Amino acid sequence: MDKSAIIVTYHKALSYGGCLQAYATLLLLEDEGFTARFLDYENPYEARKKSLLAVLRKGDMREALAAIVKDLFFRGGSYRRRAFDSFSRSLPLTPRSFETLDEAREVEADVFVVGSDQVWNPDITNGLERAFLLEFGRAERKVSIASSMGSHAPTDDELVLLSSSLSGFDAVSVREEFARNVLSPVVAGDIRVLLDPTLLVEPERWRSKATPVEEVEAGKYILLFMVANEPSRYEGIVAQLKRDSGLSVLQVRLNSSRPSGVDASYPATPFEFIWLVDNAAFVMTDSFHGLAFALNLETPFAVLPNLGNNVRLEELLSFCSMSDRQLDGEGAARVDADSFPDFRLARARLADRRASDLRWVRRALHGEA
């Protein structure tokens, strides 16, 4: 008989990394024989940024003006719906939706799981979110799978809360060394650093989930996927890549605006995103998950530093012996779209780490010694 699991994460995130890490976590639990559902609850502070009406009601003037421009002039709302609505509807959720965490006090499962993403970053949730500390309902086991606090340095009060809550967990893993270094002094027991869940899924399995984009010819485009909305950082690189390769540039983007040199903006679904990374001639990104999928699917790439949290990109590049694929902060280095990186070492290291991390996940979920 299957065991039950409740996953708590940003399952309705308007981001490709958020969606795909949630889906990967679901796959991991199903592989271990769990019937898993996502807790249908959203942190109110994080959720308000997804709705133009909510931003107009509760956001400040700067947020409101930015939202109006994106939604009304650059079709941001329709692009986001096209990208994420069907994916969100496909996820298995708890039968009931919860507006407050107190409403979830009767939720029960064999295992509660939190992770991965920046679930312990209070800057995103306006304070540490109790749902992400699994402070609700009843479960036989509580497990953290690759949870992250981004680059946030917790205050003393936040460390007290993290220490108190995580002491009730049966197994704790984080996504970055930074988080382990912060939490180890205040949390008893071993804290494991896991690969991001998207990297715990083998490349061929991701390819089996990918949705082709019919109007795009495989191998005939450069894929641009940027988190920071600062085109001046990469427009020169894009122009050079186009000149050298003769390829068009396709940007995965959640509004219709097009920086200089970009031939098309496309609001891909998460599974189309996988196909676009896998079939690109080259990927240019400042996104951790853009990097993670390029590495996993072995697509040539270059990385610009992430302005919000570059530590995790640097850790992954170093682990895969590909630190030379990161450009300097000004993007001044020349990029060769025809240079195919040697992925053999990265492939071997990811495979070994994946096997080891999956063993940890299995023990954590089942309570095995």
N, C-alpha and C positions, 0 to 999 in steps of 0.2 A: 504494500500500500504506500502510495506517495506521501511524503511529508509536505507540509505547507510552509511557505515562506512569504514574508512581506518585505518588499524592497522600498526604501525611502531614499529618494534622490531628486534631482531636478528633471523629472520625467517629462515635463512639459516645456523644457528649455527651448528657446528660439535660437538654438545653436546646434551645429552639426556634431561637435564633440559631446555636448550634453546628451543629445538624443542617442548617439551611437555607443557611448559608455553605458547608458542605461540599458540599451538593448543587449550589449555584450554581457552585462551582469545578469540579465535575465537568462541568456544562453548558458552561462556558467551554472546557475542554479538548476535549470532544467536538466543539464547533463548529469548533475548529481542526484537526480530523481525527485526533485522538489516541484510541486505545483506552486508557482510563484505569481504574485500579483504586486503591483505598485500601490502604495498607500495613496489614495486619491485626495491628496492634500497639497496645497501650495502655501509657501510663506507669503503673507500678504504684501510685504514690502517688495519682495522680488517679483511677485505676480503683477503688481500695478504698472510695471514698466512695459508690459506686453500689450497694453490696451491704450489707445489714444484717449478714450474717454476717461480712463483711470488717471492717466498722466495729467490731463486737463483739470481733473478734480483735485488731485492730491500732490502733483508735482510742482516744482518751482517754475518760474517764468522761463528760465533757460531750457529746462526739460520740455516744457510745453511747446515752445517755439520750434525746437529741434524735431519733436514728434510730428508737428503739423507739416513742416517742410517735407519730412520723409514720407509721411502717409499721403498727403494731398498732392504734392508735386512730383514725387518720385515713386509713387505706387507701393510704398512700403508695406501697407496693410495687405494688399492683394498678393504681393510677393511672399510675405510671411505665411499667409494662409496656403498658398500653393506649395510652399516648401514643407510645412510641418503639420498641417491639419490632419491629413490622412494618416501620417505616421502616428500621431498622438492617439487617434481613434483606434489604431490597431493594437495598442498595448493593453495587456490584461490588467484591469484595475480592480480595487476592492469594490464590492457591490454598492457601497455607500460612498458619497463624496463628503468630505469633512471641511467645514469652513474654519473651525477652530480645532486645535489639537485635543482639547478636553473632550470633544465629541468622540474621539477615537479611543477612549479609555477602555472600551469593551472589545477592542480588536484582539484576536488571538491567532497565534501561529506557532509552529514548531521552532521557527527561526525568524528573527528580525534581522535584516541586513541594511546597513547604511553604506553609501559610497556610489561612485567614486567622486569625481568632480570636487569643486571647492565647497563642500558641504559644511566645513568648519571655518569658513571665512565670514566673520560677522559683518564685514563691509557690504556683502551681497544681501544679507538677510536682516540688516539693521539690528545687530546683536546676535549672539549664538542662538540658533533655532533649536528648540527642544526636540522637535521631530527628528532632527539629524543626530541627536544624542539618544534617540530611542526611548524617550521618556513618555511612553504611552502604552496602554494595553498590557498583554501578557504573552511571553514567549519562553520556551525552554532554553533557547540560546540567543545571545545578541552578538553579532559579528560586524566588524567594520572591514569592508573590502576596498582597499586603495583610496581611502578618504583623504581629502586634501584641505589645507587652509590657505592655499595659494602662497603669496609672499607676506601674508599678514602676520605680524609679530604680536601674539596675544598679550593683553594687559594682565596684571596680577590677578584681578578679579576673574578674568576669562580663564586663566590657568586653574584657579580654584574650581570653577564650574566644570571644566574639562576633566580635571582630576577626579572630582566626585562622580561625574556621570560615567566616565570610561572605566572606572573601577568596577562597574556592574557589567561590563562586557566580558564575554568568554574568550574572544580573540580580537586583537586590534592590528590592522595593517593600514599603512598610509601609502601615498603615491610618491612622496619625495623624501629624500634624506633630511631636508630642512624640517619637515614635520616631525620626523622621528627624533631629531636632535632637540626640538622644542618640547616634545611630550615625554620623552624618556625620564627626565628628572622628576616628573610629577605623576606618572602613571606606572603602577606596578606591573611587572611581567614584561615579556619580550614584545617589542613592537616591530612588526615585519614591514619592510619596504617592498611593495608589489609593483609589478608592471601595471600600467593603465589597463583596465579590462579589455579595451579594444585590441591591445597587443597580446592578450591571452587567447584570442581567437585566431586560429590559423588562417593564412591568406586565402587558401582555396575555399574555406568556408565563407569568408567575406565575399569572394567572387560569386559564390552560389546565391548570395542575397542581392547582389548588385542589379540595378535596373538600367538597361542601356538608354542613352539619350539618342533617339533616332536621328535627329537633325544634326548631330555632331559626328564627324568622321574620326574613327579611332586612330590615334597616332599622328593626327594632323593639326594639333593645337598645343599651345602652352597654357597651362592652367594657373590662374592667379587666384590665390585664396588668402586674403588678408583680414586680420582681426582689427588692427588699428586703421582708422579712417584718415590716413595721412598720405595721400597720393604722392606728395613731393618726395617721400622716402623711396618710392619704387618706380616712378614714371621713367626715369633715366634708364634703369635696368630693363624695364619692359621694352623701351625703344631699341636698346642694344640687342636684346634677344630677338626681336622681330627682324631687325636688319640682318643679323647673322644667320638666322634659321630660315627665314622666309615663311614662317608659320604665323597663323592668326593667334590672337590672345583671347581666351575665354575666362571671364571672371565669375566665380560663384559669389553672388551678392544678393542681399535681401532688399534691394531697391533698384530702380532703373537707371540711376546715375552711372555715368561711365567716365572714369579717369582717362586722361590722354593716353593713347596707344592701345586701349582695350577695345576689341572689336565687338564684343557682345557680353552683356551681363545676364546671368541665368540663375533663377531661384530654384536650384536643384532640391529634390527631396533627399533625405539622408542616404537612401539606397542608390539614387542617381549620383550623389556625391562620391560614393565608393567607386562607381563605374568611371566617373570622370577622372579621378585620381589614377586609377589602374590603367586607363587608356590614353593618358596624356603623354606627349613626347617629353614634357618637362613640367615640374611643379615649382612655382615660386610662392613662398608662404612665410608668415610670421606666427602661424598657429601651431600649438602643440599637436593637435589632432591632425592638422594638415601634414606635419612632419611624421607623426606616428603611422598614418596610412601610407605615405610615400615610402617609408622604410619597410613596412610590412608587405606592401605590394611591389616593392622594388622598382619604383619609378624614379628616374633621375630628378634631383631637386636641388634647390638652394634655399637657405633660410635667412631671413632678416631677424635681428633680435626682436623679441616680443617686448613691447614697451611696458606692459603690465606685470608680467612675471616670466622672465627669461630663464630662471634657474632650471625649471623642469625641461626646457628645450636643451639647455647645455648639458644637463645630466644624461638625457637620452642620447644626444649626439656623442658624448664622451663614451658612454657604455658601448655604443656601436662603432667606435673608432672612426667617426665621421665629423669630428669637430671642424675640419677644414671646409665643410659644406655651409658653414655659417659665415655670412658676409659681415663686414664691419658695420658699426652703427649708422654710418652715413650711406651705406649701400654703394660705396665707391668702387668696390672690387668688380672686375670684369667677370661675367658669368658665361660659361661655355655650355650651351644647350646640347651640344653634341658629345660632351664628355659623360660617359656612362660610368657611374661609380661602381667599384667592386663591392657588391653586396654580400660576398661569401662569408666574411667574418661577422658582419651584422646578422646574417641569417643564422649562423651557427650559435652566436651568443643569445639571440632572441629565442631560438628553439630550446636551448639548455635552460635559460631562465624561465621560459614558459612552462616547461615540464616541472621545474622545482616549485614555481609559484602555484601551479594547479594542485600539486600535492598538499601545499599549505592550505589552500582553499578547501580541499576535501576534508582535511582534518579539522579545520575550523568549523565547518558546517555540521559535521557529524559528531564532533566531540571525540575524535579518535586520538589516541596517545601518539 
